[in-house]
Amino acid sequence: MKLKALALATGAAALAVSVAGTALAKVEGDTIILGSSISLTGKYATNGLHTQRGYDYAVKVINEAGGVKVGGKSYKLAVKYYDDESTPARGAQLAERLIQQDGVEYMLGPYSSGMTKAIAPVSEKFGVPMVEAEGASRSLFTQGYKYLFAVLSTSEQYLSTAIDLAAAERKKNFKSPSEVRVAMAFEGDPFSMDVRAGVVDKINEYGMKIIIDDQLPADLSDMSTTLTKVKALRPDILVISGHSKGAATAARQIDEMKVNVPMIALTHCEAAKVQEKFPNASTGFLCPTQWVETLSKSDAMFGSAAEWNEGFKADNPSYTSVPYQSAQASAAVYVFKEAFEAANSFDKDALRDAIAAVEMETFYGDIKFSEAGNNIAKPMFMRQIGADGSYSLVETFADMSYPRNVTY
Amino acid sequence: MLDNLQLLFVWAPILNVQVILEGIFVGAVFALSAYGLALVWGVMNIKNLAQGDFVIMGGYMALALSQANVPLPLILLIVVATMFVYGWVIYIGMIRRIIDQDMFVSLLATFGLSLLMQQVMNLIFGPEVKIIDLHMVNWDFFGNMVTVPSSKVLSLFLAAAIAFSVVLFMKKSRTGQAIRATAQDPRAARVLGINTDRIYAITFAFNSALCGAAGVLVAIIWVIQPFYGVTYSVRSFAIVTAAGLGNLPGVIGAAFGIGLVEKYTGMIIGTAYEVAAPVSMLVLVLIWRQYSMRRNRQVLR
């Protein structure tokens, strides 16, 4: 009899512990678990790694500064990663696994708009707030998601500033911006297509002419045919977007084929390290950036942009120039910290509301989310690569060196 | 599209030179890996889906060696030798067991090998695209309308030299004769005292070495990335199917043909369709062959 009672009691206790265990899986002991399905292999792996290091660095700094204070107690942050292999279907599976099996209730975003598009419906379905830092596609924010927040500027702003600069050049010479002839090459993925949409909008606004409009294949190693056309047709501005490999291939073949266009703008220059690998050819390239380390923004946790930059480089010595992908990843983790403390609770809906109400200045820039979840307080910056491989901020046409005339 | 046609043939016909040169450079590299595939397919009836990954592996080996400042000729020799040994090991470990099995087994097994190689290379080298920059001069002609990187010319010569030595090897050496004999009829070859198992090993290792050499050239003139192998696999299959097995001049001709078609398609229709070109050509070749062989088919009624 006694044995039976003891067995029953032990069973009940075990059950209680296990139930309690799963209920608190998102917070284990004094650690808050954030979940992230991220591209550690596959075509997005380069930037997936930049992102992961950004998350890890922020987690480290926040934990060392005393962690996150909820309900009077200090909690550390930790991130549980799964490799989504740069495949959207896999990413969605892993997100569901994080939420359902691992009990994660707070998500950090994956790399690239394509992956975020696959994972957002999953986190939305389970009401899990996700702060993402690497999905800039504007179509993410037209779906009515309530639990998706992005700290970065959306994609259609990436290269439209370059078109503005080309128009400014014409105006300066008392000519009409509609004289400008534009050559474009974009990869077929969602992000690049959004960048292209933004560029085309601007082109139509000014009435410019598109003379080359090529779509680059996914396994891009050769864009010589596009560049041959560029050399023949002599456009006034060349615009390229194909993620890191597009930038690397473009820089290399521009060098090989001795292409000279007065203005060349492309995305992902820093991530592809073109200023290092092709110092001569990359002179004059205009590169959009979400963030510059010379930005005059700062916060209490990471200091100024320059201080975040130094700290990150100290932790990751292989970087000479830190890509903005890492900076915005750190900013996303910081948003979570602020939201946890503002909500003073672990409840995901309370947290979601706290995130929506966040209004903060960070080393990365100002963060304030619109109704749709994107960051409306931070603009996109343009930088130009100089002959010495350094990036200088271009805010108006007067800041840039024009035309680009490189001797090969 | 019409604009591009006009550009090529009316306004700036000199561009044809550029496109043709690009096609030839592309074709030369594809020819190497296609011939290896033709050998393996013809001799052992193995359809090697990992062909492109062997190429990329050769490229990464060359990259590692060039970072250690090894001179180019030595890099080529070391890569060819190492890939030969690697091919032999793969043959003994895996291919030997699937020789007599049907088509799907060889496709599946080599597909698995391809996945394994891609992921291992990704783990070791990371997913960024890499190049070997020999800092060689880029020539330009016709007022900068046609640019020719000397590295591509070098790669063309190397590819030609390698193809030439392969032809000599297959025609004159005893092993080459043994390989051709085994391809024609393995049983008869065995009866005549040829160790077919050893010949299969040599053939597969040879294929691996050829791909390695192609990989060195790819690393010099383009970019390598762990997951780009599939491009080369697809082109090799297209070339071999168009040219037929074991037919080296045919393979070279088809490779150049596909290279040219690719570049012209890219120029006229758009870079995105470059990948579609070899595959579409393959379909056309197969249809044409189906039609032209009508008379040779007999039906048992």
Interface residues (C-beta under 8 A of the other chain):
Chain A: T41 G42 K43 Y44 A45 T46 L49 A185 G188 D214 Q215 L216 P217 D219 S221 D222 M223 S224 T225 T226 T228 K229 K231 A232 L233 S244 K245 A248 T249 R252 D255 E256 M257 K258 A272 K277 Y408
Chain B: N4 L7 W11 A12 L15 Q18 V19 E22 V26 Q119 N122 L123 G126 P127 E128 V129 I131 D133 N138 D140 N144 M145 T147 P149 W222 V223 Q225 F227 Y228 V230 T231 K263 G266 M267 G270 T271 A272 E274 V275
